[in-house]
Amino acid sequence: MKLISANWKMNMTPTQTKDYIAKFLPLVRDVKDREILLCVPYTSLCVASDLLKGTHIKLGAQNVYYEPKGAFTGEISVAMLKDLGVSYVIVGHSERRWIFGERDETINRKLLACLDGGLRPILCVGERLEEREAGLTFKVVETQIRLALSSLEDYTDMIDIAYEPVWAIGSGNPATPKDAQAVHKFIKDILKSINKNYQGKTRVLYGGSVNLNNAREFINTQDVDGLLVGSASLDPESFAQIVNAS
Ligand SMILES: O=C(CO)COP(=O)(O)O
């Protein structure tokens, strides 16, 4: 099933989360052929978890730490997320890579912790503008995937991947569906080549300036198995329209 996910990033208080979900749920009640996911800030997980219980909307986090517990001030473990009913977690978002200096090795450890603990990670990959301009898109994406999945190659069916070109995020300048399709196909070929038992269960999502005007075209593009929507997911009506259009 295709996956349409919101990434709220650092937006929405718990109170705003409550209002959002109250408005959003009736608007997507009849959507049965798409998986809908809300990746909310840590502080909204509790309230969102309560409100989404018994609905078909899944709950996701935007980050996780790889150690199971201990003296890691400010960090959140897989078990803590699981206990709140979280089923997905975004790992290696470009904002974590480029603002917070998250390295491929850290991302690899986070993926391992998620797989061990039964959370489905959404691994984010994508090239920066200068890399794209230097013709390095495929090389960058391949390197990010190979490093993130190092020693986890047998488990590729247990993760989803979001292709989010960094230059397209928050810029109003999305990739063309054709360019996205080429990278998505390339990602699927990598997964096949690193896991000979790969069953094709990884969904490759597109993210980067998805909005109501382009969501349908992306979702109807071959090899696009879902969307990861940032700013256009912050308004419940707008995100519900994207879900319904895609
Ligand atoms: O980073 C994104 C989703 O993870 C995309 O953000 P925008 O939809 O705001 O471009």
The ligand as an SDF file (V2000), in Angstrom:
LIG
                    3D

 10  9  0  0  0  0  0  0  0  0999 V2000
   11.7110   17.5450    4.3980 O   0  0  0  0  0  0  0  0  0  0  0  0
   10.6110   17.2600    3.9590 C   0  0  0  0  0  0  0  0  0  0  0  0
    9.8450   16.1160    4.4840 C   0  0  0  0  0  0  0  0  0  0  0  0
   10.6230   15.3300    5.3160 O   0  0  0  0  0  0  0  0  0  0  0  0
    9.9880   18.0660    2.8810 C   0  0  0  0  0  0  0  0  0  0  0  0
    9.6980   19.3210    3.3650 O   0  0  0  0  0  0  0  0  0  0  0  0
    8.8030   20.3120    2.4590 P   0  0  0  0  0  0  0  0  0  0  0  0
    7.5780   19.5060    2.0320 O   0  0  0  0  0  0  0  0  0  0  0  0
    8.4570   21.4400    3.3710 O   0  0  0  0  0  0  0  0  0  0  0  0
    9.6360   20.6870    1.2970 O   0  0  0  0  0  0  0  0  0  0  0  0
  1  2  2  0
  2  3  1  0
  2  5  1  0
  3  4  1  0
  5  6  1  0
  6  7  1  0
  7  8  2  0
  7  9  1  0
  7 10  1  0
M  END
$$$$
